[in-house]
Amino acid sequence: MGRFISFEGIDGSGKSTQARALAEALRARGEDVVLTREPGGSAGAEEIRALVLQGDPDRWSPETEILLFTAARRDHLEKTIRPALARGATVITDRFADSTRIYQGVTRGDLAATVDQLHALMIGVEPDLTFLIDLPAKEGLARAQTRAGVEMRFEDMGLDMQTRMRAGFLDLAARHARFRVIDGRGSSAEVAARVAQAL
């Protein structure tokens, strides 16, 4: 059985960059690594990604988002994560269930219990290790807005939302031993060194 690593953080925290960097570092050591992302990571989940990350910020209710993200995650789990772990690979995912716990479960209403019930029913898997790339909300949002593209629905919800998400992630990390909180400030190489040391 392989190992399952997730990267979490607010928008613009650098988690995608760090997930890629860790995957490249482990591959350079000869490891079988699957780098994936959420929402997405399988053909069906990528289709759902377009639904939830594009369009008006008020396009979906938090409850509908929870269902969409869980559907995407289930397909991702079946088609990508489980087969890779079964062959002994290291799976590194850019976001997993913790993002739904924060984005929909905490910051857009008191829906944490709903997220956890659906997760237990349909997913039932947690990463072995989660890196939370932590960055002040204002800095993360500024970074996210400089790379503006079509997938900006959550960034468009503003600084208050990013601030609440950061607090939510830090609270989650304090309650679960699988988390390692990594200071996301500094160069990509500096942050990657902190991730490598924590691993």
FIKE-858045 format. One line per 5 residues: number of its first residue (from 0); their letters; for each residue x, y, z of N, C-alpha, C. Coordinates in Angstrom, 2 decimals. Layout:
N
NUM> a> X,Y,Z,X,Y,Z,X,Y,Z  ... $
This chain:
199
0> mgrfi> 0.84,-1.20,0.00,0.00,0.00,0.00,0.88,1.25,0.00  0.50,2.20,-0.81,1.29,3.43,-0.90,0.97,4.40,0.21  1.44,5.63,0.04,1.14,6.66,1.03,0.39,7.80,0.36  -0.45,8.43,1.14,-1.37,9.43,0.63,-1.09,10.76,1.31  -0.67,11.77,0.53,-0.28,13.08,1.05,-1.16,14.15,0.40 $
5> sfegi> -1.69,15.04,1.22,-2.46,16.16,0.67,-1.81,17.49,1.02  -2.06,18.47,0.17,-1.65,19.85,0.42,-2.90,20.71,0.51  -2.97,21.53,1.55,-4.12,22.41,1.77,-3.63,23.83,2.01  -4.55,24.78,1.91,-4.22,26.17,2.17,-5.21,27.08,1.47  -5.17,28.33,1.84,-6.05,29.31,1.21,-5.62,29.55,-0.23 $
10> dgsgk> -6.45,30.23,-1.00,-6.09,30.57,-2.37,-4.83,31.43,-2.38  -3.89,31.07,-3.26,-2.65,31.84,-3.37,-1.59,31.48,-2.35  -1.81,30.42,-1.57,-0.85,30.06,-0.51,0.42,29.42,-1.06  0.35,28.91,-2.29,1.51,28.23,-2.87,1.44,26.72,-2.75  0.32,26.19,-2.31,0.21,24.74,-2.11,0.37,23.95,-3.40 $
15> stqar> -0.15,24.47,-4.53,-0.01,23.76,-5.81,1.45,23.68,-6.22  2.17,24.78,-6.05,3.61,24.81,-6.36,4.35,23.81,-5.49  4.00,23.76,-4.21,4.70,22.86,-3.28,4.35,21.40,-3.52  3.11,21.13,-3.92,2.73,19.76,-4.25,3.56,19.27,-5.44  3.69,20.13,-6.45,4.51,19.78,-7.63,5.97,19.57,-7.25 $
20> alaea> 6.49,20.46,-6.41,7.89,20.37,-6.00,8.18,19.08,-5.25  7.27,18.70,-4.36,7.48,17.46,-3.61,7.40,16.25,-4.54  6.43,16.27,-5.46,6.31,15.16,-6.41,7.60,15.01,-7.23  8.14,16.14,-7.69,9.38,16.09,-8.48,10.55,15.59,-7.65  10.62,16.02,-6.39,11.72,15.58,-5.51,11.65,14.08,-5.25 $
25> lrarg> 10.45,13.56,-5.02,10.30,12.12,-4.75,10.56,11.29,-6.01  10.11,11.80,-7.16,10.39,11.10,-8.43,11.89,11.05,-8.71  12.59,12.12,-8.35,14.04,12.16,-8.55,14.75,11.10,-7.70  14.09,10.67,-6.62,14.64,9.60,-5.77,14.18,8.23,-6.25  13.46,8.20,-7.37,13.04,6.92,-7.94,11.68,6.43,-7.47 $
30> edvvl> 10.93,7.25,-6.77,9.63,6.83,-6.27,8.55,6.94,-7.35  7.57,6.04,-7.27,6.38,6.09,-8.12,5.43,7.10,-7.47  5.20,8.23,-8.15,4.40,9.31,-7.59,3.27,9.69,-8.54  2.07,9.79,-8.00,0.93,10.31,-8.75,0.59,11.67,-8.18  0.72,12.72,-9.00,0.35,14.07,-8.59,-1.03,14.37,-9.16 $
35> trepg> -1.95,14.76,-8.28,-3.32,14.97,-8.70,-3.88,16.20,-8.01  -5.16,16.51,-8.26,-5.73,17.73,-7.68,-7.23,17.57,-7.46  -7.74,18.45,-6.61,-9.19,18.53,-6.42,-9.64,19.98,-6.47  -10.85,20.21,-6.95,-11.67,19.19,-7.62,-11.01,18.80,-8.93  -11.15,17.54,-9.28,-10.52,17.02,-10.48,-9.78,15.73,-10.19 $
40> gsaga> -8.80,15.43,-11.02,-7.98,14.25,-10.81,-8.47,13.01,-11.52  -9.65,13.09,-12.14,-10.19,12.02,-12.98,-11.08,12.71,-14.01  -11.41,12.00,-15.07,-12.17,12.65,-16.15,-13.50,13.22,-15.66  -14.25,12.42,-14.91,-15.55,12.90,-14.42,-15.40,14.05,-13.44  -14.41,13.95,-12.57,-14.20,15.01,-11.57,-13.75,16.31,-12.22 $
45> eeira> -13.00,16.23,-13.31,-12.57,17.44,-14.02,-13.78,18.17,-14.62  -14.78,17.41,-15.06,-15.99,18.03,-15.59,-16.73,18.78,-14.48  -16.77,18.19,-13.29,-17.42,18.86,-12.16,-16.62,20.09,-11.75  -15.29,20.03,-11.87,-14.43,21.17,-11.53,-14.88,22.44,-12.26  -15.15,22.30,-13.55,-15.57,23.46,-14.33,-16.88,24.04,-13.78 $
50> lvlqg> -17.76,23.19,-13.32,-19.05,23.64,-12.77,-18.88,24.46,-11.50  -17.96,24.02,-10.63,-17.88,24.65,-9.30,-16.88,25.80,-9.21  -15.91,25.86,-10.13,-14.89,26.90,-10.01,-15.09,28.07,-10.96  -16.02,27.96,-11.86,-16.25,29.05,-12.80,-17.63,29.67,-12.57  -17.77,30.91,-13.00,-19.08,31.56,-12.92,-19.23,32.47,-11.73 $
55> dpdrw> -20.45,32.93,-11.54,-20.78,33.88,-10.48,-20.52,33.28,-9.10  -20.01,34.09,-8.14,-19.78,33.57,-6.79,-21.04,32.98,-6.14  -22.21,33.48,-6.51,-23.47,32.98,-5.93,-24.14,31.91,-6.78  -23.38,31.33,-7.68,-23.95,30.35,-8.61,-24.58,29.15,-7.89  -23.90,28.64,-6.86,-24.37,27.46,-6.13,-24.54,27.78,-4.65 $
60> spete> -25.48,27.12,-4.02,-25.58,27.22,-2.56,-24.47,26.36,-1.95  -24.10,26.63,-0.69,-23.08,25.79,-0.05,-23.48,24.31,-0.03  -24.75,24.03,0.18,-25.21,22.63,0.22,-25.00,21.94,-1.12  -25.34,22.65,-2.21,-25.14,22.07,-3.54,-23.65,21.87,-3.82  -22.83,22.83,-3.40,-21.38,22.68,-3.57,-20.85,21.44,-2.86 $
65> illft> -21.33,21.20,-1.65,-20.88,20.02,-0.90,-21.17,18.75,-1.69  -22.36,18.67,-2.28,-22.72,17.49,-3.07,-21.86,17.37,-4.32  -21.62,18.48,-4.99,-20.79,18.46,-6.20,-19.35,18.06,-5.89  -18.78,18.66,-4.85,-17.40,18.33,-4.47,-17.29,16.87,-4.02  -18.28,16.38,-3.30,-18.24,14.98,-2.85,-18.35,14.03,-4.03 $
70> aarrd> -19.19,14.38,-5.00,-19.29,13.55,-6.21,-17.96,13.52,-6.96  -17.34,14.68,-7.10,-16.03,14.74,-7.77,-15.00,13.93,-7.00  -15.01,14.05,-5.67,-14.03,13.34,-4.84,-14.22,11.83,-4.94  -15.47,11.37,-4.99,-15.73,9.94,-5.08,-15.15,9.38,-6.39  -15.37,10.09,-7.50,-14.84,9.64,-8.78,-13.31,9.65,-8.76 $
75> hlekt> -12.74,10.70,-8.20,-11.29,10.83,-8.06,-10.72,9.66,-7.26  -11.39,9.32,-6.16,-10.96,8.22,-5.29,-10.99,6.89,-6.04  -12.10,6.64,-6.75,-12.26,5.36,-7.46,-11.29,5.21,-8.63  -11.13,6.28,-9.40,-10.40,6.16,-10.67,-8.90,6.45,-10.54  -8.51,7.25,-9.56,-7.11,7.68,-9.48,-6.42,7.28,-8.18 $
80> irpal> -6.99,7.67,-7.05,-6.29,7.51,-5.77,-6.15,6.04,-5.36  -7.26,5.32,-5.29,-7.19,3.92,-4.83,-6.31,3.05,-5.72  -6.44,3.12,-7.05,-5.56,2.28,-7.88,-4.07,2.59,-7.67  -3.73,3.87,-7.51,-2.33,4.24,-7.30,-1.82,3.73,-5.95  -2.60,3.90,-4.90,-2.20,3.40,-3.58,-2.07,1.88,-3.58 $
85> argat> -2.97,1.21,-4.29,-2.95,-0.26,-4.33,-1.67,-0.80,-4.96  -1.10,-0.05,-5.91,0.15,-0.52,-6.53,1.39,-0.04,-5.77  1.17,0.69,-4.67,2.28,1.12,-3.82,2.83,2.49,-4.11  2.13,3.25,-4.92,2.60,4.60,-5.27,2.34,5.59,-4.14  3.06,6.71,-4.18,2.76,7.85,-3.33,1.80,8.75,-4.10 $
90> vitdr> 0.67,9.04,-3.51,-0.30,9.94,-4.12,-0.19,11.29,-3.42  0.05,12.34,-4.20,0.10,13.70,-3.69,-1.05,14.46,-4.33  -1.98,14.94,-3.50,-3.10,15.68,-4.05,-3.11,17.14,-3.59  -3.36,18.00,-4.54,-3.52,19.43,-4.29,-5.00,19.61,-3.91  -5.26,19.61,-2.62,-6.56,19.66,-1.96,-7.22,18.28,-1.87 $
95> fadst> -7.96,18.11,-0.76,-8.78,16.92,-0.57,-9.97,17.35,0.30  -10.46,16.49,1.14,-11.70,16.76,1.88,-11.60,17.95,2.83  -10.40,18.25,3.31,-10.27,19.38,4.25,-10.71,20.69,3.59  -10.51,20.82,2.28,-10.96,22.03,1.60,-12.47,22.16,1.64  -13.18,21.05,1.47,-14.64,21.09,1.56,-15.06,21.40,2.99 $
100> riyqg> -14.34,20.84,3.95,-14.66,21.12,5.36,-14.58,22.62,5.65  -13.61,23.30,5.03,-13.42,24.73,5.28,-14.27,25.58,4.35  -14.14,25.39,3.05,-14.83,26.26,2.08,-16.35,26.20,2.23  -16.90,24.99,2.32,-18.36,24.87,2.42,-18.84,24.62,3.84  -18.06,23.85,4.61,-18.52,23.44,5.93,-18.44,24.50,7.00 $
105> vtrgd> -17.46,25.40,6.90,-17.24,26.38,7.97,-17.50,27.81,7.51  -16.92,28.20,6.39,-16.94,29.62,6.02,-18.19,30.05,5.27  -18.99,29.11,4.79,-20.20,29.50,4.05,-21.46,29.01,4.75  -21.37,28.80,6.04,-22.50,28.33,6.84,-22.03,27.27,7.80  -22.86,26.91,8.75,-22.50,25.91,9.75,-22.86,24.52,9.22 $
110> laatv> -22.05,24.06,8.27,-22.34,22.81,7.57,-21.26,21.75,7.79  -20.43,21.95,8.80,-19.32,21.01,9.04,-19.83,19.59,9.27  -20.92,19.45,10.01,-21.46,18.11,10.29,-21.94,17.45,9.01  -22.54,18.22,8.12,-23.01,17.69,6.84,-21.84,17.19,6.00  -20.78,17.99,5.94,-19.58,17.59,5.19,-19.02,16.29,5.76 $
115> dqlha> -18.91,16.21,7.08,-18.33,15.01,7.71,-19.21,13.78,7.51  -20.54,13.95,7.55,-21.44,12.81,7.33,-21.31,12.28,5.91  -21.31,13.19,4.94,-21.16,12.77,3.54,-19.80,12.13,3.29  -18.77,12.70,3.91,-17.42,12.15,3.76,-17.37,10.72,4.30  -17.92,10.52,5.48,-17.91,9.18,6.09,-18.68,8.18,5.22 $
120> lmigv> -19.79,8.62,4.66,-20.65,7.75,3.87,-20.06,7.42,2.50  -19.48,8.42,1.82,-19.09,8.26,0.42,-17.58,8.17,0.16  -16.77,8.67,1.09,-15.32,8.70,0.86,-14.59,7.78,1.84  -14.68,8.07,3.12,-14.13,7.19,4.15,-12.62,7.08,4.21  -11.92,8.01,3.58,-10.46,7.97,3.53,-9.92,9.34,3.92 $
125> epdlt> -8.85,9.35,4.72,-8.13,10.59,5.02,-6.68,10.41,4.58  -6.00,11.48,4.23,-4.58,11.36,3.89,-3.76,10.86,5.10  -2.63,10.25,4.79,-1.70,9.86,5.86,-1.04,11.10,6.45  -0.83,12.10,5.59,-0.13,13.32,5.98,-0.72,14.49,5.19  -0.95,15.61,5.88,-1.48,16.81,5.23,-0.56,17.99,5.53 $
130> flidl> -0.07,18.62,4.47,0.72,19.84,4.62,-0.22,21.03,4.44  -0.31,21.87,5.47,-1.06,23.11,5.37,-0.06,24.23,5.11  -0.08,24.77,3.89,0.80,25.89,3.55,0.10,27.15,4.03  0.63,27.73,5.08,-0.04,28.85,5.75,0.55,30.18,5.32  -0.35,31.10,5.00,0.05,32.42,4.52,-1.01,33.42,4.99 $
135> pakeg> -0.61,34.65,5.37,-1.62,35.66,5.72,-2.61,35.83,4.58  -3.88,36.00,4.93,-4.95,36.03,3.94,-4.75,37.12,2.89  -4.31,38.29,3.31,-4.14,39.40,2.37,-3.08,39.06,1.33  -1.99,38.44,1.77,-0.90,38.07,0.86,-1.35,36.97,-0.10  -2.08,35.99,0.42,-2.57,34.91,-0.43,-3.53,35.40,-1.49 $
140> laraq> -4.46,36.28,-1.10,-5.43,36.80,-2.06,-4.74,37.63,-3.14  -3.75,38.43,-2.75,-3.01,39.24,-3.72,-2.31,38.34,-4.74  -1.70,37.26,-4.24,-1.03,36.31,-5.14,-2.05,35.68,-6.09  -3.18,35.24,-5.53,-4.20,34.56,-6.33,-4.74,35.47,-7.42  -4.90,36.74,-7.10,-5.47,37.66,-8.08,-4.49,38.01,-9.20 $
145> tragv> -3.19,37.85,-8.96,-2.21,38.14,-10.01,-2.22,37.05,-11.09  -2.70,35.86,-10.75,-2.75,34.77,-11.74,-4.15,34.62,-12.31  -4.94,35.66,-12.25,-6.35,35.63,-12.63,-6.61,34.84,-13.90  -7.62,33.99,-13.82,-8.05,33.19,-14.97,-9.55,32.99,-14.86  -10.04,31.91,-15.44,-11.49,31.67,-15.39,-11.92,31.02,-14.07 $
150> emrfe> -10.99,30.35,-13.36,-11.34,29.65,-12.12,-11.11,30.56,-10.92  -11.89,31.62,-10.83,-11.70,32.62,-9.78,-12.92,32.78,-8.89  -13.83,31.82,-8.90,-15.08,31.99,-8.19,-14.88,32.22,-6.69  -13.99,31.46,-6.06,-13.77,31.60,-4.62,-12.92,32.82,-4.29  -11.93,33.11,-5.14,-11.12,34.31,-4.92,-12.00,35.56,-4.97 $
155> dmgld> -13.02,35.52,-5.84,-13.91,36.68,-5.99,-14.79,36.92,-4.77  -14.78,36.00,-3.82,-15.57,36.20,-2.60,-14.88,37.14,-1.61  -13.61,37.48,-1.87,-12.97,38.56,-1.13,-12.11,38.19,0.07  -11.52,39.24,0.68,-10.56,39.08,1.77,-11.19,38.49,3.03  -12.41,38.90,3.36,-13.05,38.37,4.56,-13.19,36.85,4.48 $
160> mqtrm> -13.57,36.36,3.32,-13.70,34.92,3.10,-12.34,34.23,3.27  -11.28,34.81,2.68,-9.95,34.22,2.79,-9.47,34.21,4.25  -9.79,35.26,4.99,-9.40,35.36,6.40,-10.08,34.26,7.21  -11.37,34.05,6.97,-12.10,33.00,7.68,-11.59,31.61,7.30  -11.22,31.45,6.02,-10.69,30.16,5.59,-9.36,29.86,6.26 $
165> ragfl> -8.50,30.85,6.34,-7.20,30.63,6.99,-7.41,30.20,8.45  -8.29,30.90,9.16,-8.57,30.55,10.56,-9.13,29.13,10.66  -10.00,28.79,9.71,-10.58,27.45,9.72,-9.55,26.37,9.50  -8.64,26.59,8.55,-7.58,25.61,8.29,-6.67,25.44,9.51  -6.30,26.54,10.14,-5.42,26.46,11.31,-6.10,25.72,12.46 $
170> dlaar> -7.40,25.95,12.63,-8.16,25.24,13.66,-8.21,23.74,13.36  -8.44,23.40,12.11,-8.47,21.99,11.70,-7.11,21.33,11.95  -6.05,22.03,11.60,-4.69,21.49,11.79,-4.39,21.24,13.26  -4.90,22.12,14.12,-4.66,21.97,15.57,-5.37,20.74,16.13  -6.40,20.27,15.44,-7.21,19.15,15.95,-6.86,17.79,15.36 $
175> harfr> -5.97,17.76,14.36,-5.66,16.49,13.70,-4.15,16.30,13.58  -3.66,15.17,14.08,-2.22,14.90,14.14,-1.58,14.74,12.77  -2.37,14.46,11.72,-1.79,14.25,10.39,-1.31,15.55,9.74  -1.66,16.69,10.32,-1.27,17.98,9.74,0.14,18.40,10.11  0.82,19.03,9.14,2.06,19.76,9.40,1.84,21.16,8.84 $
180> vidgr> 1.91,22.17,9.69,1.71,23.55,9.24,3.05,24.10,8.78  3.08,24.54,7.53,4.31,25.03,6.90,4.16,26.53,6.62  5.14,27.31,7.05,5.14,28.75,6.78,5.29,28.95,5.27  4.28,29.56,4.63,4.28,29.74,3.18,4.98,31.00,2.71  5.55,31.78,3.65,6.23,33.01,3.24,7.65,32.69,2.77 $
185> gssae> 8.15,33.55,1.87,9.50,33.35,1.34,9.44,32.77,-0.06  10.60,32.38,-0.56,10.68,31.84,-1.92,10.11,30.42,-1.96  9.78,29.97,-3.17,9.28,28.60,-3.35,10.30,27.58,-2.83  11.58,27.85,-3.07,12.64,26.93,-2.63,12.71,26.86,-1.11  12.54,28.01,-0.46,12.56,28.04,1.03,11.40,27.25,1.59 $
190> vaarv> 10.23,27.42,1.00,9.04,26.69,1.48,9.21,25.20,1.21  9.75,24.85,0.04,9.97,23.44,-0.30,10.92,22.78,0.68  11.92,23.52,1.14,12.87,22.97,2.13,12.15,22.69,3.44  11.21,23.56,3.83,10.43,23.32,5.05,9.54,22.08,4.91  8.96,21.90,3.72,8.13,20.72,3.47,8.99,19.46,3.55 $
195> aqal> 10.15,19.49,2.91,11.05,18.32,2.91,11.48,17.96,4.32  11.79,18.97,5.12,12.20,18.72,6.50,11.05,18.10,7.31  9.83,18.60,7.10,8.69,18.07,7.83,8.37,16.63,7.40  8.59,16.34,6.10,8.35,14.98,5.61,9.34,13.98,6.19 $
